[in-house]
């Protein structure tokens, strides 16, 4: 029995140590030559956030960071173990000055705690091959052109696009591919891709490692490698040009041993040396056509193939309570450039900036995925309202026509509550139903002679009769303006309603614990972000972990509550990122979130 108990304790300790063991490592070559390009890579075995690269000094960043995730699993005696690795990769260019350089540790946050990588020491040595070439071959000190003298073929970079005629906003897919005549590619000195004037550009593939493949092009055999693939979205009409970029590569070439061009000893005494080449891609012209002039009024720039849906959360609600309208667009096109649709709502409705959720990937056909806007709306006056249909339109290049989505007309009944006071509401917008004409009787006034009375003018009561009503009038005006200002202050309203809205979202998430775990974690995340954003009056577009953490610290919120907030957000993001590894108990997450909101309410 004691032996069994010891084994259990050992396993529990091992599991705890494994869960807490965060490994954050930096790696790179410890010896490089002047101007050499090399990889700097940071790897961590747990999902982190707020990655901070240290100052690299004289090292030049050519590209990065490119992020990647890999996972592996093992099954030993029926026990499945899963390991994750997250990497951040940079391509650096070594400085021209010799010496020993130190790259300070990078930092990353995991579970609310900041971790630092190991520092790196890199020795930059003199490029002896360049020096020898300069001394023995003074006539070849400049970068060579792209021609391979042995075959007559040229090394070059080719830019190819899937279309040269496109509509405004229509995605154009392009690839930059390197063509060389042999496999002796030693590396890159510098890469300068062209500017995309008149386009919005998004990377589809930006490889950190080059893999050569054989290809026949125009009857000539080449070794090729994709340098980059992009999607371009034209932002203006007319003739646009993608100009030439420069690509400085290094090839290893064999040179003779000095016995003359026809010496039989050349092959025996020959050696290889690095030879630089400067390449350019071909320029490409794109003709961009304007969209048809018959644009619907609801068109906001969307171009592609889309499906649209909308959903209202309630059809009846108490006055001053919040409901939501969610609009979703999915498909392929310029989704990443689509603006939030406008709602046509009654004046009595207070509308907050929408919460935006994007799940997009760049493909050869443009941005693919879905984007949604969730509007939080608070009716300020009880009534039975009819909401006008939501209209969204877009241009479909395949059919060369506009397409439109029209939602159904929605009805929502806003109930009057016991604590609702007519004189405390925001003034309603005037329309035909708001105006009531009151009749008034006009009667003949008989003139009855009166006896002369004592003169009232000039006495104290006379002046008080003028001054007191005037003073009361100004007091009423001042109080009314203050009241209107307070009601129009969305920050105060958001602050007051934050706790109530968060509890509603928590109540909704509780129903999903055993039915839809993905949506459960999504609702928990929304409840936390929404609560803190409303409390701090943060715009949805500017909210982030760093800004929230800094603002909470400035408001003297205890450190343990800030860490608890970041930890729950990490759990929700990790559950969404790796759904197969949800080891957390949803009920505990729910309870911890409810307690956290209660504690934050007491400290903010």
C-alpha positions as CSV (number, residue, x, y, z in Angstrom):
1,X,0.0,0.0,0.0
2,X,2.8,2.4,0.9
3,X,4.6,1.5,-2.4
4,X,1.4,2.3,-4.4
5,X,0.9,5.6,-2.5
6,X,4.5,6.6,-3.2
7,X,4.1,5.9,-6.9
8,X,0.9,8.0,-7.0
9,X,2.7,10.9,-5.2
10,X,5.7,10.6,-7.6
11,X,3.4,10.8,-10.7
12,X,1.5,13.8,-9.3
13,X,4.7,15.6,-8.7
14,X,6.0,14.7,-12.1
15,X,2.8,16.0,-13.8
16,X,3.0,19.2,-11.8
17,X,6.6,19.8,-12.7
18,X,5.9,19.0,-16.4
19,X,3.0,21.5,-16.4
20,X,5.2,24.2,-15.0
21,X,8.3,23.5,-17.1
22,X,8.4,26.3,-19.7
23,X,11.3,26.0,-22.1
24,X,12.1,29.2,-24.0
25,X,15.3,28.9,-26.1
26,X,17.1,31.1,-28.6
27,X,19.4,29.5,-31.3
28,X,21.6,30.8,-34.1
29,X,25.1,30.2,-35.6
30,X,27.8,31.2,-33.2
31,X,30.2,32.1,-36.1
32,X,29.3,34.1,-39.1
33,X,31.2,36.2,-41.6
34,X,30.8,39.8,-42.5
35,X,27.5,40.5,-44.3
36,X,26.3,36.9,-44.0
37,X,22.6,36.1,-43.8
38,X,21.6,33.6,-41.1
39,X,18.6,32.4,-39.0
40,X,17.8,33.5,-35.5
41,X,15.1,31.3,-34.0
42,X,13.2,31.3,-30.7
43,X,11.3,28.2,-29.6
44,X,9.0,27.6,-26.7
45,X,7.0,24.5,-25.6
46,X,3.9,26.4,-24.5
47,X,1.7,28.9,-26.2
48,X,2.8,32.4,-25.2
49,X,1.9,36.0,-25.9
50,X,3.4,39.4,-25.9
51,X,6.7,38.2,-27.5
52,X,9.3,40.9,-27.2
53,X,12.5,40.8,-29.3
54,X,15.5,42.5,-27.7
55,X,17.6,45.2,-29.4
56,X,19.7,43.5,-32.1
57,X,22.2,46.3,-32.4
58,X,24.2,46.2,-35.6
59,X,22.4,43.1,-36.9
60,X,19.9,43.9,-39.6
61,X,16.5,42.2,-39.8
62,X,15.8,41.0,-43.4
63,X,12.6,39.3,-42.6
64,X,10.5,38.0,-39.7
65,X,9.2,37.0,-37.4
66,X,7.6,34.0,-39.2
67,X,5.6,32.0,-36.7
68,X,5.0,28.3,-36.8
69,X,3.5,25.6,-34.5
70,X,4.2,21.9,-34.5
71,X,2.9,19.1,-32.3
72,X,3.8,15.5,-31.6
73,X,2.2,12.8,-29.6
74,X,3.3,9.5,-28.1
75,X,1.4,6.5,-26.7
76,X,3.2,4.6,-24.1
77,X,1.3,1.8,-22.3
78,X,-1.9,3.5,-23.2
79,X,-0.9,6.9,-21.9
80,X,-1.0,9.6,-24.6
81,X,1.4,12.5,-24.2
82,X,1.2,15.5,-26.5
83,X,4.0,18.1,-27.0
84,X,3.8,21.5,-28.7
85,X,6.5,23.7,-30.1
86,X,6.0,27.3,-31.1
87,X,8.8,29.1,-33.0
88,X,9.5,32.7,-34.0
89,X,12.1,32.9,-36.9
90,X,14.1,35.9,-38.2
91,X,16.5,36.2,-41.0
92,X,19.4,38.5,-40.0
93,X,22.3,40.0,-41.8
94,X,25.6,40.2,-40.0
95,X,27.4,43.6,-39.5
96,X,30.4,44.5,-41.6
97,X,32.5,45.1,-38.6
98,X,34.4,42.2,-37.1
99,X,34.1,41.3,-33.4
100,X,32.1,39.5,-30.8
101,X,28.4,40.5,-30.5
102,X,25.8,39.6,-27.8
103,X,22.1,39.3,-28.5
104,X,20.2,40.0,-25.3
105,X,17.4,37.6,-24.2
106,X,13.9,37.9,-25.7
107,X,10.9,37.9,-23.5
108,X,7.5,36.2,-23.7
109,X,4.5,35.8,-21.4
110,X,3.1,32.4,-20.5
111,X,0.2,32.1,-18.0
112,X,0.6,35.6,-16.8
113,X,4.3,35.1,-16.1
114,X,7.2,36.6,-18.2
115,X,10.0,34.3,-19.3
116,X,13.3,35.3,-20.8
117,X,15.3,33.3,-23.4
118,X,19.0,32.6,-23.2
119,X,21.4,35.3,-24.5
120,X,23.5,34.5,-27.6
121,X,27.1,35.3,-28.4
122,X,27.9,35.5,-32.1
123,X,31.4,36.0,-33.5
124,X,31.6,38.0,-36.8
125,X,34.7,37.1,-38.7
126,X,36.4,38.5,-41.7
127,X,35.1,37.3,-45.1
128,X,38.4,35.8,-46.3
129,X,37.0,34.6,-49.6
130,X,36.0,38.1,-50.4
131,X,39.4,39.4,-49.4
132,X,41.2,36.8,-51.5
133,X,39.0,37.5,-54.5
134,X,39.8,41.2,-54.2
135,X,43.5,40.5,-54.1
136,X,43.8,37.9,-56.8
137,X,41.1,39.0,-59.1
138,X,40.9,42.8,-59.1
139,X,38.9,42.9,-62.3
140,X,36.0,41.0,-60.7
141,X,35.5,43.0,-57.6
142,X,32.0,44.1,-58.6
143,X,28.9,42.0,-58.4
144,X,28.5,39.9,-61.6
145,X,25.6,39.9,-63.9
146,X,23.1,37.1,-64.0
147,X,24.6,35.2,-67.0
148,X,26.1,31.7,-66.5
149,X,29.0,31.7,-69.0
150,X,29.2,27.9,-69.1
151,X,25.7,27.5,-70.5
152,X,24.7,30.9,-71.8
153,X,21.6,30.8,-69.6
154,X,20.8,33.5,-67.1
155,X,19.8,33.4,-63.4
156,X,16.8,35.5,-62.8
157,X,13.7,36.1,-60.6
158,X,10.3,35.7,-62.3
159,X,7.1,37.5,-61.1
160,X,4.0,35.7,-62.3
161,X,0.4,36.8,-61.7
162,X,-2.9,34.9,-62.3
163,X,-4.5,37.9,-64.0
164,X,-3.5,41.2,-65.6
165,X,-7.0,42.6,-65.9
166,X,-9.0,43.0,-62.7
167,X,-11.7,45.1,-61.1
168,X,-11.0,47.6,-58.4
169,X,-10.6,45.6,-55.1
170,X,-10.5,42.2,-56.9
171,X,-7.7,39.9,-55.5
172,X,-4.7,39.2,-57.7
173,X,-2.3,36.3,-56.8
174,X,1.4,36.7,-57.6
175,X,4.5,34.6,-56.9
176,X,8.2,35.5,-57.0
177,X,10.3,32.5,-58.1
178,X,14.1,32.2,-58.3
179,X,15.5,30.5,-61.4
180,X,19.2,29.4,-61.4
181,X,21.1,27.2,-63.7
182,X,22.7,24.9,-61.1
183,X,22.2,23.8,-57.5
184,X,25.2,25.7,-56.1
185,X,23.2,28.4,-54.3
186,X,25.2,29.4,-51.2
187,X,22.8,32.0,-49.8
188,X,21.3,35.5,-50.0
189,X,23.0,38.8,-49.3
190,X,20.0,41.0,-49.5
191,X,16.4,40.8,-50.9
192,X,14.4,43.9,-51.7
193,X,10.9,43.0,-53.1
194,X,9.3,45.7,-55.2
195,X,6.9,48.3,-53.9
196,X,3.2,47.6,-54.7
197,X,2.1,51.2,-55.5
198,X,-1.6,51.4,-55.8
199,X,-2.2,47.9,-54.2
200,X,-2.9,46.6,-50.8
201,X,-0.6,43.6,-50.3
202,X,-1.0,40.5,-48.1
203,X,1.6,37.7,-47.8
204,X,0.3,34.2,-48.6
205,X,3.6,32.4,-48.3
206,X,6.9,33.8,-47.1
207,X,9.2,30.8,-46.7
208,X,12.2,30.9,-44.3
209,X,14.0,28.0,-46.0
210,X,14.6,27.6,-49.7
211,X,14.0,24.2,-51.4
212,X,15.3,23.9,-55.0
213,X,13.2,22.0,-57.5
214,X,14.0,21.2,-61.2
215,X,11.8,22.9,-63.8
216,X,11.9,23.4,-67.6
217,X,11.2,27.0,-68.6
218,X,11.4,28.1,-72.3
219,X,13.3,25.0,-73.2
220,X,16.0,25.5,-70.6
221,X,16.4,23.4,-67.4
222,X,16.5,25.5,-64.2
223,X,16.6,24.9,-60.5
224,X,13.7,27.0,-59.0
225,X,12.5,28.1,-55.5
226,X,9.6,30.2,-54.5
227,X,10.8,33.3,-52.7
228,X,7.4,34.7,-51.8
229,X,3.7,34.6,-52.8
230,X,1.3,37.5,-52.3
231,X,-2.3,38.6,-52.9
232,X,-2.7,42.2,-54.2
233,X,-5.9,44.2,-53.9
234,X,-6.0,47.1,-56.4
235,X,-6.9,50.4,-54.6
236,X,-7.2,52.6,-57.7
237,X,-8.2,52.2,-61.3
238,X,-6.0,52.6,-64.4
239,X,-2.7,51.1,-65.5
240,X,-0.7,50.0,-62.4
241,X,2.8,48.5,-62.5
242,X,4.5,46.1,-60.1
243,X,8.1,47.3,-60.5
244,X,11.4,45.4,-60.3
245,X,12.9,44.3,-57.0
246,X,16.6,43.4,-56.4
247,X,17.8,40.0,-55.2
248,X,21.5,39.6,-54.3
249,X,22.4,36.0,-54.2
250,X,25.7,34.1,-53.7
251,X,26.6,31.1,-55.9
252,X,29.5,28.7,-55.4
253,X,31.5,28.4,-58.7
254,X,34.6,26.4,-59.5
255,X,37.7,28.4,-60.6
256,X,40.9,27.0,-62.2
257,X,44.0,26.3,-60.3
258,X,46.2,28.6,-62.4
259,X,47.5,26.3,-65.1
260,X,45.9,28.1,-68.0
261,X,42.5,27.7,-69.5
262,X,43.4,24.4,-71.2
263,X,45.7,23.0,-68.5
264,X,45.1,19.3,-67.7
265,X,45.7,20.2,-64.1
266,X,42.8,22.6,-63.9
267,X,40.3,19.9,-62.8
268,X,42.7,18.6,-60.2
269,X,43.8,21.9,-58.6
270,X,40.5,23.8,-59.1
271,X,38.7,25.2,-56.1
272,X,35.3,26.7,-55.4
273,X,34.6,30.3,-54.3
274,X,31.5,32.3,-53.5
275,X,30.4,34.6,-56.4
276,X,27.7,37.3,-55.8
277,X,25.0,37.9,-58.4
278,X,22.5,40.7,-58.5
279,X,19.1,39.7,-60.0
280,X,15.9,41.5,-60.8
281,X,12.4,40.4,-61.4
282,X,10.3,41.3,-64.5
283,X,8.0,44.3,-64.2
284,X,4.3,43.5,-64.6
285,X,1.5,45.8,-65.6
286,X,-2.1,45.4,-64.3
287,X,-5.1,47.0,-65.9
288,X,-7.6,47.8,-63.1
289,X,-11.2,48.4,-64.2
290,X,-13.6,50.6,-62.3
291,X,-16.6,49.0,-60.7
292,X,-20.0,49.5,-62.5
293,X,-21.6,52.8,-61.6
294,X,-24.9,51.3,-60.6
295,X,-23.7,50.8,-57.0
296,X,-26.4,50.0,-54.4
297,X,-26.5,52.5,-51.5
298,X,-25.4,49.7,-49.1
299,X,-22.2,48.9,-51.0
300,X,-19.1,49.5,-48.9
301,X,-16.3,48.1,-51.0
302,X,-16.7,44.3,-50.7
303,X,-15.5,42.4,-53.8
304,X,-15.7,38.6,-54.1
305,X,-18.1,35.7,-53.5
306,X,-19.9,36.0,-50.1
307,X,-22.8,34.7,-48.0
308,X,-24.3,37.0,-45.4
309,X,-26.4,36.3,-42.4
310,X,-27.8,38.3,-39.5
311,X,-29.2,37.4,-36.1
312,X,-31.0,39.4,-33.3
313,X,-30.7,38.1,-29.8
314,X,-34.1,39.1,-28.4
315,X,-37.6,39.9,-29.7
316,X,-38.6,41.4,-26.4
317,X,-36.6,43.1,-23.7
318,X,-36.8,45.4,-20.7
319,X,-36.1,49.1,-21.2
320,X,-32.4,50.0,-20.6
321,X,-31.3,46.3,-21.0
322,X,-28.9,45.3,-23.7
323,X,-29.5,43.1,-26.8
324,X,-27.3,42.3,-29.7
325,X,-27.4,42.1,-33.5
326,X,-24.8,39.9,-35.1
327,X,-23.9,40.2,-38.8
328,X,-21.7,37.6,-40.4
329,X,-20.0,37.5,-43.8
330,X,-18.2,34.4,-45.1
331,X,-16.6,33.6,-48.4
332,X,-13.6,34.6,-50.5
333,X,-12.5,38.0,-51.7
334,X,-11.3,41.2,-50.1
335,X,-12.8,40.3,-46.7
336,X,-9.9,41.8,-44.8
337,X,-10.8,45.3,-46.3
338,X,-14.5,45.2,-45.7
339,X,-15.9,47.8,-43.3
340,X,-18.5,47.3,-40.6
341,X,-22.1,47.6,-42.0
342,X,-24.2,50.5,-40.8
343,X,-27.5,49.9,-38.9
344,X,-30.6,51.9,-39.4
345,X,-32.1,51.9,-35.9
346,X,-34.6,54.1,-34.0
347,X,-33.3,57.2,-32.3
348,X,-34.2,55.7,-28.9
349,X,-31.6,53.0,-29.3
350,X,-28.1,53.5,-28.1
351,X,-25.6,51.6,-30.2
352,X,-22.0,50.8,-29.2
353,X,-19.1,50.1,-31.5
354,X,-19.3,46.5,-32.8
355,X,-17.2,43.7,-31.5
356,X,-15.3,42.4,-34.6
357,X,-14.3,38.8,-34.9
358,X,-12.1,37.8,-37.9
359,X,-11.1,34.3,-39.0
360,X,-9.3,34.8,-42.2
361,X,-6.5,33.1,-44.2
362,X,-4.9,34.4,-47.3
363,X,-5.3,32.2,-50.4
364,X,-4.7,32.5,-54.1
365,X,-8.2,33.8,-54.4
366,X,-8.0,36.4,-51.7
367,X,-9.0,36.4,-48.0
368,X,-11.0,33.3,-47.2
369,X,-13.0,32.7,-44.0
370,X,-15.5,34.8,-42.1
371,X,-15.9,38.1,-40.3
372,X,-18.6,39.1,-37.9
373,X,-19.7,42.3,-36.2
374,X,-21.7,42.0,-33.0
375,X,-23.5,45.3,-32.0
376,X,-24.5,45.9,-28.4
377,X,-27.7,47.9,-28.4
378,X,-29.6,49.5,-25.4
379,X,-33.2,50.7,-25.9
380,X,-33.8,53.8,-23.8
381,X,-37.6,54.1,-24.2
382,X,-40.4,51.5,-24.0
383,X,-42.4,50.8,-27.1
384,X,-43.0,48.2,-29.8
385,X,-40.4,48.8,-32.5
386,X,-40.0,47.7,-36.1
387,X,-36.4,47.4,-37.2
388,X,-35.7,48.1,-40.8
389,X,-34.1,45.3,-42.9
390,X,-30.3,45.1,-42.8
391,X,-28.9,45.7,-46.3
392,X,-25.4,44.6,-47.4
393,X,-24.2,44.5,-51.0
394,X,-21.0,43.5,-52.7
395,X,-19.6,43.1,-56.3
396,X,-19.0,39.6,-57.7
397,X,-16.3,39.6,-60.4
398,X,-17.4,36.2,-61.7
399,X,-20.8,37.5,-62.6
400,X,-19.6,41.1,-63.1
401,X,-22.6,42.3,-61.1
402,X,-23.6,43.5,-57.7
403,X,-25.3,41.1,-55.3
404,X,-27.2,42.1,-52.2
405,X,-28.4,40.7,-48.9
406,X,-31.6,41.9,-47.3
407,X,-32.6,40.7,-43.9
408,X,-36.2,40.3,-42.8
409,X,-38.0,43.1,-41.0
410,X,-37.5,42.5,-37.3
411,X,-39.8,43.4,-34.4
412,X,-38.7,44.0,-30.8
413,X,-41.0,44.9,-27.9
414,X,-39.3,47.0,-25.2
415,X,-41.1,46.6,-21.9
416,X,-41.6,49.4,-19.4
417,X,-40.2,48.5,-16.0
418,X,-41.3,49.6,-12.5
419,X,-38.2,51.8,-12.0
420,X,-38.5,53.5,-15.4
421,X,-39.2,57.2,-15.1
422,X,-40.5,59.3,-18.0
423,X,-38.6,62.4,-17.0
424,X,-35.3,60.5,-16.8
425,X,-35.2,59.2,-20.3
426,X,-33.1,60.4,-23.2
427,X,-35.3,62.7,-25.3
428,X,-37.0,60.8,-28.1
429,X,-36.5,61.7,-31.7
430,X,-39.4,63.6,-33.1
431,X,-41.6,61.9,-35.7
432,X,-45.2,61.7,-36.7
433,X,-46.2,59.4,-33.7
434,X,-44.4,61.6,-31.2
435,X,-46.3,64.8,-31.8
436,X,-49.6,65.3,-30.0
437,X,-51.6,68.4,-30.8
438,X,-53.4,69.7,-27.7
439,X,-56.7,71.6,-28.3
440,X,-57.2,74.8,-26.4
441,X,-60.5,76.6,-25.7
442,X,-60.5,80.4,-26.4
443,X,-63.2,82.2,-24.5
444,X,-64.3,85.9,-24.4
445,X,-62.9,87.7,-21.4
446,X,-65.2,90.3,-20.0
447,X,-63.7,93.6,-19.1
448,X,-64.7,94.3,-15.5
449,X,-63.8,97.7,-14.1
450,X,-61.6,97.5,-10.9
451,X,-60.8,99.8,-8.2
452,X,-57.3,101.4,-8.3
453,X,-54.8,99.5,-6.1
454,X,-51.5,100.4,-4.5
455,X,-48.6,100.8,-6.9
456,X,-46.5,97.5,-6.9
457,X,-43.7,98.7,-9.1
458,X,-40.4,99.5,-7.4
459,X,-41.0,97.5,-4.2
460,X,-38.9,94.6,-3.0
461,X,-41.6,92.1,-3.8
462,X,-41.7,93.5,-7.4
463,X,-38.0,92.8,-7.9
464,X,-38.1,89.4,-6.3
465,X,-41.0,88.5,-8.6
466,X,-38.6,89.1,-11.5
467,X,-35.3,87.8,-10.1
468,X,-36.5,84.6,-8.5
469,X,-38.2,83.1,-11.7
470,X,-35.1,84.2,-13.8
471,X,-32.8,82.5,-11.3
472,X,-34.9,79.4,-11.2
473,X,-34.9,79.3,-15.0
474,X,-31.1,79.4,-15.2
475,X,-30.9,76.7,-12.5
476,X,-33.2,74.4,-14.5
477,X,-31.2,75.0,-17.7
478,X,-27.9,74.2,-15.9
479,X,-29.4,71.0,-14.4
480,X,-30.9,69.9,-17.7
481,X,-27.6,70.4,-19.6
482,X,-25.8,68.4,-16.9
483,X,-28.4,65.7,-17.1
484,X,-28.2,65.5,-20.9
485,X,-24.4,65.4,-20.7
486,X,-24.4,62.6,-18.2
487,X,-26.8,60.5,-20.3
488,X,-24.8,61.1,-23.4
489,X,-21.6,60.0,-21.7
490,X,-21.3,56.5,-23.0
491,X,-18.3,55.8,-20.8
492,X,-20.5,56.2,-17.6
493,X,-23.3,54.1,-19.2
494,X,-20.8,51.4,-20.2
495,X,-19.3,51.4,-16.7
496,X,-22.7,51.0,-15.0
497,X,-23.9,48.3,-17.4
498,X,-20.6,46.3,-17.5
499,X,-21.3,44.0,-14.6
500,X,-24.9,43.2,-15.7
501,X,-23.9,42.5,-19.3
502,X,-21.0,40.3,-18.2
503,X,-23.3,38.3,-15.9
504,X,-25.7,37.7,-18.8
505,X,-22.8,36.4,-20.9
506,X,-21.7,34.1,-18.1
507,X,-25.2,32.8,-17.7
508,X,-25.3,32.0,-21.5
509,X,-21.9,30.3,-21.2
510,X,-23.0,28.1,-18.3
511,X,-25.6,26.5,-20.6
512,X,-22.8,25.5,-23.1
513,X,-20.5,23.7,-20.6
514,X,-21.8,20.3,-21.5
515,X,-23.1,21.0,-25.0
516,X,-20.6,23.1,-27.0
517,X,-17.2,23.6,-25.4
518,X,-15.9,25.7,-28.2
519,X,-18.7,28.2,-27.8
520,X,-18.3,28.0,-24.0
521,X,-14.7,29.3,-24.1
522,X,-15.7,31.9,-26.7
523,X,-18.5,33.2,-24.4
524,X,-16.2,33.3,-21.4
525,X,-13.6,35.3,-23.4
526,X,-16.3,37.7,-24.6
527,X,-17.6,38.2,-21.1
528,X,-14.1,39.1,-19.7
529,X,-13.0,41.3,-22.6
530,X,-16.4,43.0,-22.7
531,X,-16.5,43.6,-19.0
532,X,-13.0,45.1,-18.7
533,X,-13.4,47.1,-22.0
534,X,-16.7,48.6,-20.7
535,X,-15.2,49.4,-17.3
536,X,-12.2,51.0,-18.8
537,X,-14.0,52.6,-21.7
538,X,-11.7,51.0,-24.3
539,X,-12.5,51.0,-28.0
540,X,-12.9,47.4,-29.4
541,X,-10.3,48.2,-32.1
542,X,-7.6,49.3,-29.5
543,X,-8.2,46.7,-26.8
544,X,-5.2,44.4,-26.1
545,X,-3.6,42.4,-23.3
546,X,-0.9,45.0,-22.9
547,X,-3.2,48.0,-22.8
548,X,-5.7,46.3,-20.4
549,X,-2.8,45.2,-18.1
550,X,-1.3,48.6,-18.0
551,X,-4.6,50.4,-17.3
552,X,-5.5,47.9,-14.5
553,X,-2.1,48.5,-12.9
554,X,-2.5,52.3,-13.2
555,X,-5.9,51.9,-11.3
556,X,-4.1,50.0,-8.5
557,X,-5.9,46.7,-9.2
558,X,-4.1,43.9,-7.3
559,X,-1.5,42.0,-9.3
560,X,-3.1,38.6,-8.6
561,X,-6.4,39.8,-10.2
562,X,-4.5,41.0,-13.3
563,X,-2.7,37.7,-13.6
564,X,-5.9,35.7,-13.1
565,X,-7.5,37.8,-15.9
566,X,-4.6,37.1,-18.3
567,X,-4.6,33.4,-17.3
568,X,-8.3,32.8,-18.0
569,X,-7.8,34.6,-21.4
570,X,-4.9,32.4,-22.2
571,X,-6.9,29.3,-21.3
572,X,-9.7,30.4,-23.6
573,X,-7.3,31.2,-26.5
574,X,-5.4,28.0,-26.0
575,X,-8.7,26.0,-26.0
576,X,-9.6,27.6,-29.3
577,X,-6.1,27.2,-30.8
578,X,-5.7,23.5,-29.8
579,X,-9.2,22.2,-29.1
580,X,-7.9,18.6,-28.6
581,X,-6.0,19.6,-25.5
582,X,-8.7,21.2,-23.3
583,X,-7.5,19.8,-20.0
584,X,-9.2,22.5,-17.9
585,X,-12.4,21.8,-16.2
586,X,-15.0,24.2,-17.8
587,X,-17.0,24.4,-14.5
588,X,-13.9,25.6,-12.7
589,X,-13.2,28.1,-15.5
590,X,-16.8,29.4,-15.2
591,X,-16.6,29.7,-11.4
592,X,-13.1,31.4,-11.6
593,X,-14.4,33.9,-14.1
594,X,-17.5,34.7,-12.0
595,X,-15.3,35.3,-8.9
596,X,-12.8,37.4,-10.9
597,X,-15.5,39.7,-12.2
598,X,-16.9,40.1,-8.6
599,X,-13.4,40.9,-7.3
600,X,-12.7,43.3,-10.2
601,X,-16.0,45.1,-9.5
602,X,-14.9,45.7,-5.9
603,X,-11.5,47.0,-6.9
604,X,-12.3,49.2,-9.9
